[in-house]
């Protein structure tokens, strides 16, 4: 006689709760979850380059005294990067073809790379009212030395060009912009590398000059950046200087 108190047995439930059956179910679910994850983060090609935040430099180059069509000039340069430290400290810079800066550097094979401070983006002409709008950046990066005397224009904005301290060697270096964070004297190594719209120069750092007395790592972050110029509507997302009359 079977006791009425005997518990019922449910084979199907017992089977589903078995460890082996659990592992089987998990093994079926995981691939499905992975497929969902992959489909939501699918790779795709794009023509939009990454929007970088990099330091803003100005390259100063000497003109050819024998030519009336070439004079010392400065530009705005953001394609610049250190590439080696031994046996010589090396940097690479990229120069846009057809500019006076490119012409001067190709001929003289040297120049001074100037790391700009935020103050260079906030200057304005004497007596000008209102908020600063990056006039100095527009002079250096939005006009050509073939059309504009940038030395005179910078002086009008309160940034008259200066000479760096003499270091010997008998080499005459170009004038520089005052109040820059760093001045790197660069000398071309080898030939310019043709990269299409630009030519790349591999340069040896002859010397580095700064007016910072005490140097802390955090001070490096105080240099002028492309993100700051974009926020001020001085340059576009393509890195081009925005003229004041465009309103874009």
KOLTOR-219394 format. One line per 3 residues: number of its first residue (from 1); for each residue x, y, z of N, C-alpha, C, O. Coordinates in steps of 0.2 Angstrom, whole numbers, plus 5000, padded with zeros to 4 digits. Each point is the difference from the previous one (the first is absolute). Layout:
residues N
NUM = X/Y/Z/X/Y/Z/X/Y/Z/X/Y/Z ~ ... .
This chain:
residues 248
1 = 5004/4994/5000/4996/5006/5000/5004/5006/5000/5005/5001/5004 ~ 4994/5004/4991/5004/5006/5000/4997/5005/5004/4994/5002/5000 ~ 5011/5001/5004/4998/5006/5004/4997/5006/4996/5003/5002/4995 .
4 = 4992/5001/5008/4998/5006/4997/5004/5006/5001/5000/5005/4996 ~ 5005/4994/5009/5004/5006/5001/5007/5000/4996/5004/5004/5001 ~ 4996/4991/4995/5006/5000/4995/5000/5006/4996/4996/5001/4996 .
7 = 5010/5002/5003/5000/5006/4996/5000/4998/4993/5002/4995/4998 ~ 4995/5010/4998/5000/4998/4993/5006/5002/4996/5004/5004/5003 ~ 4998/4992/4992/5006/5001/4996/4998/5003/4993/4996/4997/4997 .
10 = 5008/5008/5002/4999/5004/4993/5006/4999/4996/5004/5004/5000 ~ 4996/4991/4996/5006/4998/4996/5002/5006/4996/5006/5002/4999 ~ 4989/5002/4997/5002/5005/4996/5004/5006/5004/5005/5002/4997 .
13 = 4992/5000/5008/5003/5005/5004/5007/4998/5003/5005/5004/5000 ~ 4996/4990/5002/5006/4998/5002/5005/5000/4995/5006/5001/5001 ~ 4992/4997/4993/5004/5000/4994/5003/5007/4998/5006/5002/4999 .
16 = 4989/5003/5002/5002/5007/4998/5005/5003/5005/5004/5005/4999 ~ 4995/4993/5007/5005/5003/5006/5006/4996/5000/5004/5002/5004 ~ 4997/4993/4992/5006/4997/5001/5006/5004/4997/4999/5004/4996 .
19 = 5007/4996/5007/5006/5004/4998/5001/4999/4993/5002/5005/4997 ~ 4998/4989/5000/5002/5000/4993/4995/5003/4996/5002/5003/4995 ~ 4992/4997/5007/4995/5003/4996/5001/5008/5000/4999/5004/4995 .
22 = 5002/4999/5011/5002/5007/5001/5005/5002/4995/5000/5005/4997 ~ 5006/4991/5003/5005/5002/4996/4999/5000/4992/5002/5004/4996 ~ 4993/4991/5003/4998/5000/4993/4996/5006/4998/5001/5003/4994 .
25 = 4995/4999/5010/4996/5006/4999/5004/5007/4999/4999/5004/4996 ~ 5006/4996/5009/5005/5006/5000/5004/5000/4993/5001/5005/4998 ~ 5001/4989/5000/5004/5000/4994/4996/5002/4994/5003/5002/4995 .
28 = 4990/4997/5005/4996/5002/4995/4998/5008/5000/5000/5003/4995 ~ 5000/5000/5011/4998/5007/5001/5006/5004/4999/5000/5006/4996 ~ 5006/4992/5006/5006/5005/4999/5001/5002/4993/5002/5006/4999 .
31 = 4998/4989/4996/5002/5002/4993/4994/5006/4998/5002/5004/4996 ~ 4992/4995/5006/4995/5005/4998/5001/5007/5003/5000/5005/4996 ~ 5003/4995/5010/5002/5006/5003/5005/5003/4996/5001/5006/4999 .
34 = 5004/4990/5000/5006/5003/4996/4998/5003/4993/5003/5005/4998 ~ 4993/4991/4999/4997/5003/4993/4997/5007/5001/5001/5004/4996 ~ 4995/4996/5009/4997/5007/5001/5005/5005/5002/4999/5006/4997 .
37 = 5006/4993/5007/5005/5005/5001/5004/5002/4994/5001/5006/4999 ~ 5001/4989/4997/5004/5001/4994/4996/5004/4995/5002/5005/4997 ~ 4991/4994/5002/4996/5003/4995/4999/5008/5002/4999/5004/4996 .
40 = 5001/4997/5011/4999/5007/5002/5006/5004/5000/5000/5006/5001 ~ 5006/4991/4998/5007/5003/5000/5003/4998/4993/5006/4999/5000 ~ 4991/5001/4995/5003/4998/4994/5005/5005/4997/4998/5006/5000 .
43 = 5007/4992/4997/5005/5004/4997/4997/5003/4993/4997/4996/4997 ~ 5005/5010/5002/4998/5002/4993/5005/5005/4998/5004/5004/5004 ~ 4997/4997/4989/5005/5005/4998/4997/5007/5000/4994/5001/5000 .
46 = 5010/5004/5001/4998/5007/5000/5005/5005/4997/5006/4998/4999 ~ 4992/5007/4998/5004/5005/4997/5002/5006/5005/5003/5005/4998 ~ 4994/4995/5008/5001/5005/5005/5006/4998/5004/5000/4995/5004 .
49 = 5005/5010/4996/5006/4998/5004/4999/5002/5008/4995/5003/5001 ~ 5009/4994/5003/4999/5001/5007/5001/5007/5002/5005/5003/4997 ~ 4991/5000/5007/5001/5007/5002/5005/5001/5006/4998/4998/5006 .
52 = 5008/5004/4993/5005/5000/5005/5001/5006/5004/4998/5006/4997 ~ 5004/4994/5009/5002/5006/5004/5007/5000/5000/5003/4996/5004 ~ 5001/5008/4993/5007/5000/5000/5003/5007/5001/4996/5005/4999 .
55 = 5010/4996/5003/5003/5007/5001/5000/5004/4994/5001/4997/4995 ~ 4999/5009/5006/5000/5005/4994/5007/5003/5000/5002/5003/5005 ~ 5002/4997/4989/5006/5003/5000/5000/5005/4994/4995/5001/4996 .
58 = 5010/5003/5004/5002/5004/4995/5007/4999/4998/5005/5000/5004 ~ 4996/4999/4989/5007/4999/4997/5002/5007/4998/4997/5003/4995 ~ 5009/4999/5007/5003/5006/4998/5006/4999/4995/5004/4996/5002 .
61 = 4996/5007/4992/5005/4998/4995/5003/5007/4997/4997/5005/5000 ~ 5009/4995/4998/5004/5005/4998/4998/5001/4992/5000/4995/4997 ~ 5000/5011/5001/4999/5002/4993/5007/5000/4996/5005/5000/5003 .
64 = 4994/5001/4991/5006/5000/4996/5001/5008/4998/4997/5003/4997 ~ 5009/4999/5006/5001/5007/5000/5001/5003/4992/5000/5006/4999 ~ 5002/4989/4997/5001/5002/4993/4994/5000/4996/5000/5002/4994 .
67 = 4994/4996/5009/4994/5000/4996/4995/5005/5003/4999/5000/5006 ~ 4998/5003/4990/4995/5005/5002/4993/4997/5001/4995/5003/5003 ~ 5005/4990/4995/4993/4996/5001/5001/4996/5006/4995/4996/5001 .
70 = 5010/5004/5003/5001/4995/5005/5002/5004/5006/5005/5004/5000 ~ 4992/4995/5006/5002/5004/5006/4998/4995/5006/4997/4995/4999 ~ 5006/5007/5007/4999/4996/5006/4993/4999/5001/4996/5005/4999 .
73 = 5001/4990/5003/4993/4999/5001/4999/4995/5006/5004/4996/5002 ~ 4990/5003/5000/4997/4995/5005/4994/4998/4998/4996/5003/4996 ~ 5002/4991/5006/4994/4997/4998/4997/4996/5006/5003/5001/5006 .
76 = 4991/4996/4994/4997/4996/5005/5001/4993/4998/4999/4998/4994 ~ 5004/4998/5010/5002/4993/4998/4997/4995/5006/5002/5001/5006 ~ 4994/4994/4992/4998/4995/5005/5003/4993/4998/4999/4995/5004 .
79 = 5003/5004/4990/5003/4993/4999/5008/5000/5002/5004/5001/4996 ~ 4997/4998/5010/5006/5000/5003/5001/4995/5006/4995/5000/5004 ~ 5010/4996/4996/5000/4995/5005/5008/4998/5001/5004/4999/4995 .
82 = 4997/4999/5012/5007/4998/5001/5000/4992/4997/4995/4997/5001 ~ 5011/5001/4997/5000/4993/4997/5006/4996/5003/5000/4994/4998 ~ 5005/5010/5005/5006/4996/5002/5003/5004/5006/5000/5007/5000 .
85 = 5004/4990/5004/5004/5004/5005/5007/4998/5000/5004/5005/5002 ~ 4999/4990/4995/5007/4998/5000/5002/4997/4993/4996/4997/4997 ~ 5010/5005/5000/5005/5004/5004/4998/5007/4999/5004/5004/5004 .
88 = 4991/4998/4992/4998/5007/5000/4993/5001/5001/4996/4995/4998 ~ 5002/5010/5005/4992/5001/5001/4998/5002/4993/5002/5005/4997 ~ 4993/4992/5001/4997/5001/4993/4992/5001/5000/4997/4997/5004 .
91 = 5001/5008/4992/4993/5001/4999/4999/5000/4992/5004/5000/4996 ~ 4989/4999/5003/4998/5000/4993/4995/5006/5000/4996/5001/5004 ~ 5004/5002/4990/4995/5006/4999/4998/4999/4993/5003/4997/4995 .
94 = 4990/5005/5004/4998/4999/4993/4998/5007/4997/4997/5004/5004 ~ 5005/4998/4990/5000/5007/4997/4995/4999/4994/5001/4996/4996 ~ 4994/5009/5004/4996/5000/4994/5004/5003/4994/5003/5005/5001 .
97 = 4996/4992/4994/5003/5002/4994/4998/5007/4997/4994/5001/5001 ~ 5010/5003/4996/4998/5006/4997/5000/5006/5005/4998/5005/4998 ~ 5004/4994/5008/5000/5005/5005/5007/5003/5001/5005/4997/4998 .
100 = 4995/5009/5004/5007/5003/5001/5004/4996/5006/5006/5000/4999 ~ 4990/4998/5006/5004/4996/5005/5003/4994/4997/5006/4998/5002 ~ 4990/4998/4993/5003/4995/4997/5006/5002/4996/5005/4996/5000 .
103 = 4994/5009/4996/5006/5002/4996/5006/5002/5004/5006/4998/4998 ~ 4993/5006/5007/5006/5002/5005/5003/4994/5003/5006/5000/5000 ~ 4990/4995/5003/5003/4995/5003/5004/4995/4995/5005/4998/5002 .
106 = 4992/5001/4992/5003/4996/4995/5007/5003/4998/5005/4996/4999 ~ 4995/5011/5001/5007/5003/4998/5005/5000/5006/5005/4999/4999 ~ 4992/5004/5006/5005/5001/5006/5001/4994/5004/5005/4999/5003 .
109 = 4991/4996/4997/5000/4993/5003/5001/5001/5008/5003/4996/5003 ~ 4994/5009/4999/4999/5001/5007/4994/5005/5002/4998/5004/4996 ~ 5000/4996/5010/4995/5004/5003/4999/4999/5007/5003/4996/5003 .
112 = 4993/5008/5000/4999/5000/5007/4992/4998/5001/4996/5004/4998 ~ 5003/4990/5005/4993/4998/5002/4998/5003/5007/5004/4999/5005 ~ 4991/5005/4995/4998/5003/5006/4993/4997/5003/4995/5000/4996 .
115 = 5006/4998/5010/4994/4997/5003/4996/5006/5003/5002/5004/5005 ~ 4992/4997/4992/4996/5006/5003/4996/4999/5006/4999/4994/5002 ~ 5000/5011/5002/4996/5000/5006/4993/5003/4998/4999/5003/4995 .
118 = 4996/4995/5010/4993/5003/4999/5000/5007/4999/4995/5003/4996 ~ 5009/5001/5007/5000/5007/4999/5001/5003/4993/4997/5005/4998 ~ 5006/4990/4998/5001/5002/4993/4993/5000/4996/4999/5003/4995 .
121 = 4996/4993/5008/4994/5000/4996/4995/5005/5003/4994/5001/4997 ~ 5008/5003/5008/4995/5005/5003/5003/5007/4999/4997/5005/5003 ~ 5008/4996/4993/5002/5007/4999/4995/5004/4995/4997/4996/4996 .
124 = 5003/5010/5004/4996/5004/4995/5004/5007/4999/5004/5002/5004 ~ 4994/5001/4991/5004/5006/4998/4998/5005/5005/4995/5001/5003 ~ 5010/5004/4998/5000/5005/5005/4994/5005/4999/4998/5002/4994 .
127 = 4998/4999/5011/4994/5004/5000/4994/4996/4998/4994/5003/4999 ~ 5006/4990/4999/4995/4997/4998/4995/4997/5005/5003/4998/5005 ~ 4991/5003/4995/4995/4998/5005/4998/4993/4999/5000/4998/4995 .
130 = 4996/5000/5010/4997/4993/5000/5005/4994/5001/5005/5001/5003 ~ 4992/4994/4996/5004/4993/5002/5005/4999/4995/5000/5002/4994 ~ 5006/4995/5008/5005/4998/4996/4997/4995/4995/4996/4996/5001 .
133 = 5007/5004/4993/4997/4996/4994/5006/4996/4997/4999/4998/4994 ~ 5007/5002/5009/5005/4996/4996/5004/5004/4995/5001/4997/4995 ~ 4999/5009/5005/5003/5004/4994/5007/4998/4998/5002/5000/4995 .
136 = 5002/4999/5011/5007/4998/4998/5000/4993/4997/5004/4999/4995 ~ 4992/4996/5007/5000/4994/4996/4998/5001/4993/5002/4996/4996 ~ 4993/5008/5003/4998/5001/4993/5005/5004/4996/5001/4998/4994 .
139 = 5003/5006/5009/5006/5003/4996/5005/4995/4998/5002/5000/4994 ~ 5000/4996/5011/5005/4995/4999/4997/4994/4995/5004/4997/4996 ~ 4990/5001/5005/4998/4994/4997/4995/5001/4995/4998/4995/4996 .
142 = 4999/5011/5003/4995/5001/4995/5002/5005/4995/4995/5002/4996 ~ 5011/5000/5004/5002/5004/4994/5007/4998/4998/5003/4996/5003 ~ 4999/5006/4991/5006/4998/4997/5005/5005/5001/4999/5006/4999 .
145 = 5008/4992/5002/5005/5005/5000/5002/5003/4994/5003/5005/4999 ~ 4994/4992/4995/5001/5003/4994/4995/5006/4999/5002/5005/4996 ~ 4993/4996/5008/4995/5005/4999/5000/5005/5006/4998/5006/5000 .
148 = 5004/4991/5006/5000/5004/5006/5007/5000/5004/5004/4996/5000 ~ 4998/5010/5002/5006/5001/5004/4998/4998/5007/4998/5004/5004 ~ 5003/4989/4998/4998/4998/5006/5004/5003/5006/4997/5000/5005 .
151 = 5009/5002/4994/5004/5003/5005/4997/5007/5002/4999/5001/5006 ~ 4998/5003/4989/4997/5006/5002/4993/4999/5003/4998/5003/5005 ~ 4999/4992/4993/4993/4998/5002/5000/4998/5008/4996/5001/5004 .
154 = 5010/4994/4997/5000/4998/5007/5002/5006/5005/4998/5000/5005 ~ 5006/5004/4992/5002/5006/5004/4994/5004/5002/4999/5003/5006 ~ 4996/4998/4989/4994/5004/5002/4996/4996/5005/4996/5004/5004 .
157 = 5005/4990/4997/4996/4996/5005/5003/5000/5006/4998/4996/5005 ~ 5008/5007/4996/5004/5000/5006/5005/4994/5001/5003/4999/5005 ~ 4998/4998/4989/5005/4994/5000/5006/5002/4995/5001/4996/4995 .
160 = 5003/5009/5007/5005/5001/4995/5005/4995/5000/5002/4997/5006 ~ 5001/5001/4989/5005/4994/4999/5006/5002/5004/5002/5006/5000 ~ 5001/4989/5003/5006/5001/5004/5006/4995/4997/4999/4995/4997 .
163 = 5007/5006/5006/5005/4996/4999/5001/4995/5006/5000/5002/5005 ~ 5002/4992/4993/5002/4995/5006/5007/5002/5002/5004/5002/4996 ~ 4998/4996/5010/5007/5001/5002/5005/4996/4996/4998/4995/4998 .
166 = 5007/5009/5001/5006/4997/4995/5003/4994/5004/5001/5000/5006 ~ 5000/4994/4990/5003/4994/5003/5006/4998/4997/5003/4995/5001 ~ 5000/5010/4994/5006/4998/4997/4998/4996/4994/4995/4998/4998 .
169 = 5011/5000/4998/4999/4996/4994/5000/5003/4994/5000/4997/4994 ~ 4999/5010/5006/5000/5004/4994/4994/4999/4996/5000/5003/4994 ~ 4994/4994/5008/4994/4999/4996/4995/5005/5002/4999/5002/5006 .
172 = 4998/5002/4989/4995/5005/5002/4993/4997/4999/4998/4997/4995 ~ 4999/5003/5011/4993/4997/5000/4995/5005/5000/5001/5006/5001 ~ 4993/4992/4997/4995/5005/4998/4997/5003/5007/5001/4998/5005 .
175 = 4996/5008/4994/4996/5003/5006/4995/4995/5003/4998/4995/4996 ~ 5000/5007/5010/4995/4995/5003/4994/5005/5003/5001/5006/5001 ~ 4994/4990/5000/4994/5004/5003/5001/5000/5008/5002/4995/5003 .
178 = 4997/5010/5000/5001/5000/5008/4995/4996/5003/4994/4999/4998 ~ 5008/4999/5008/4995/4997/5005/4999/4993/4998/4995/4997/5003 ~ 5008/4999/4993/4999/4993/4998/5002/4996/5006/5005/5001/5004 .
181 = 4992/4993/4997/5002/4995/5005/5007/4997/4999/5003/5000/5005 ~ 4998/4998/4989/5006/4997/4998/5002/5003/4993/4996/5002/4996 ~ 5011/4998/5003/5003/5002/4993/5004/4994/4999/5005/4999/5003 .
184 = 4994/4997/4991/5004/4995/4998/5004/5002/4994/4997/5001/4995 ~ 5009/4999/5005/5004/5002/4994/5001/4993/4996/5003/4995/5002 ~ 4994/5005/4992/5000/4994/4996/5004/5000/4994/5001/5006/4997 .
187 = 5003/4989/5001/5004/5000/4994/4998/4994/4996/5000/4994/5003 ~ 4999/5006/4991/4998/4995/4996/5005/4995/4999/5006/5001/4999 ~ 4992/4992/5002/5004/4995/4999/4998/4996/4993/4995/4998/5000 .
190 = 5010/5002/4995/4998/4996/4994/4996/5005/4996/5000/5006/5000 ~ 4995/4991/4996/4996/5004/4995/4993/5000/5003/4998/4996/5004 ~ 4998/5009/4993/4993/5000/5002/4996/4994/4996/5002/4998/4995 .
193 = 4993/4999/5009/4997/4994/4997/4993/5003/4997/4996/5002/5004 ~ 5003/4996/4990/4994/5002/4997/4994/4996/5002/5001/4994/4999 ~ 4994/5009/5004/4994/4996/5002/4994/5003/4997/4994/4999/5003 .
196 = 5006/5004/4991/4995/5002/4996/4999/5008/5002/5004/5004/4997 ~ 4991/4998/5007/4998/5007/5001/5006/5003/5004/5001/5006/5000 ~ 5002/4989/5004/5005/5003/5005/5007/4996/4998/5000/4995/4997 .
199 = 5005/5008/5006/5007/4997/5000/5002/4999/5007/4999/5005/5004 ~ 5003/4990/4998/5002/4998/5007/5008/5001/5001/5004/4998/4996 ~ 4998/5006/5009/5007/5001/5002/5002/4996/5006/4996/5001/5005 .
202 = 5009/4995/4995/5002/4997/5006/5006/5005/5002/5005/5001/4997 ~ 4995/5001/5010/5004/5005/5002/5004/4998/5006/4997/4997/5005 ~ 5009/5005/4996/5004/5000/5006/4998/5006/5004/5001/5006/4998 .
205 = 4998/4993/5009/4999/5006/5004/5007/5002/5002/5004/4997/5004 ~ 4998/5009/4994/5007/5003/5001/5000/5002/5007/5005/4999/5004 ~ 4990/5004/4999/4999/5002/5007/4993/5002/5001/4996/5001/4996 .
208 = 5002/4999/5011/4994/5002/5002/5000/5006/5005/5005/5000/5005 ~ 4991/5005/4994/5000/5006/5004/4993/5001/5003/4995/4999/4997 ~ 5005/5003/5010/4994/5001/5003/5001/5006/5005/5006/5001/5003 .
211 = 4989/5002/4999/5000/5005/5005/4997/4998/5007/4999/5004/5004 ~ 4999/4990/4996/4997/4997/5006/5006/4998/5005/5004/4996/4998 ~ 4995/5007/5008/5006/4999/5005/4999/4993/5003/5005/4997/5000 .
214 = 4989/5002/5002/4999/4993/5004/4995/4996/4995/4995/5003/4999 ~ 5008/4992/4999/4996/4996/4995/4997/4994/5004/5003/4995/5002 ~ 4990/5004/4998/4996/4995/5002/4997/4996/4994/4998/5004/4996 .
217 = 5000/4990/5005/4997/4996/4995/4993/5003/4998/4998/5001/4994 ~ 4998/5002/5011/4994/5002/4998/5000/5007/4996/4995/5001/4997 ~ 5011/5002/5003/5000/5006/4996/5000/4999/4993/4998/5004/4996 .
220 = 5004/4990/5002/5000/4998/4993/4992/5000/4997/4999/5002/4994 ~ 4997/4997/5011/4993/5000/4998/4997/5007/4999/4994/5001/4998 ~ 5010/5004/5003/4998/5007/5000/5001/5003/4993/4999/5006/4999 .
223 = 5004/4990/4996/5001/5003/4994/4993/5001/4996/4995/4996/5002 ~ 5005/5008/4993/4994/5001/4996/4999/4993/4996/5005/4997/4997 ~ 4989/5001/5002/4998/4994/4997/4995/5001/4994/4996/5006/5000 .
226 = 5003/4990/4996/4995/5000/4994/4993/5000/5003/4996/5003/4997 ~ 5003/4993/5009/4993/5000/5002/4998/5007/5003/4994/5002/4999 ~ 5011/5002/5004/4998/5007/5002/4999/5004/4994/4995/5004/5001 .
229 = 5008/4996/4994/4999/5004/4994/4993/4998/4997/4997/5004/4997 ~ 5001/4990/5003/4994/4998/4997/4994/5003/5005/4995/5002/4997 ~ 5006/4997/5009/4995/5003/5005/4999/5008/4999/4995/5002/5001 .
232 = 5011/5001/4997/5000/5007/4999/4997/5002/4992/5000/5006/4999 ~ 4999/4989/4997/4998/5001/4993/5006/5003/4996/4998/5004/4996 ~ 5008/4995/5006/5005/5003/4997/5002/4995/4994/5002/5002/4995 .
235 = 4998/4991/5006/5001/4995/4995/4994/4996/4999/4996/4999/5005 ~ 5004/4998/4990/4994/4995/4998/5002/4993/5003/5006/4999/5002 ~ 4990/4996/4997/5001/4993/5002/5005/4997/4995/5003/4995/5001 .
238 = 4998/5009/4993/5005/4998/4995/5007/5003/5001/5005/4998/4997 ~ 4995/5006/5009/5006/5003/5002/5002/5006/4996/5006/5003/5000 ~ 4989/5000/4996/5001/5006/4996/4998/5006/5004/4995/5000/5004 .
241 = 5009/5006/4995/4998/5006/5004/4993/5003/4997/5000/5000/4994 ~ 4996/5002/5010/4993/5002/4998/5001/5008/5000/5001/5003/5005 ~ 4998/5000/4989/5000/5007/4999/4994/5003/5004/4995/4997/5001 .
244 = 5006/5009/5002/4995/5003/5004/4994/5002/4996/4995/5000/5004 ~ 5005/5001/4990/4994/5002/4996/4996/4994/4998/4995/5001/4997 ~ 5007/4993/5005/4996/4994/4997/4994/4998/5005/4995/4998/4998 .
247 = 5006/5003/5009/4995/4999/5004/4999/4992/5002/4995/4998/5002 ~ 5010/4998/4995/4999/4993/5001/5005/4997/5005/5000/4994/5001 .
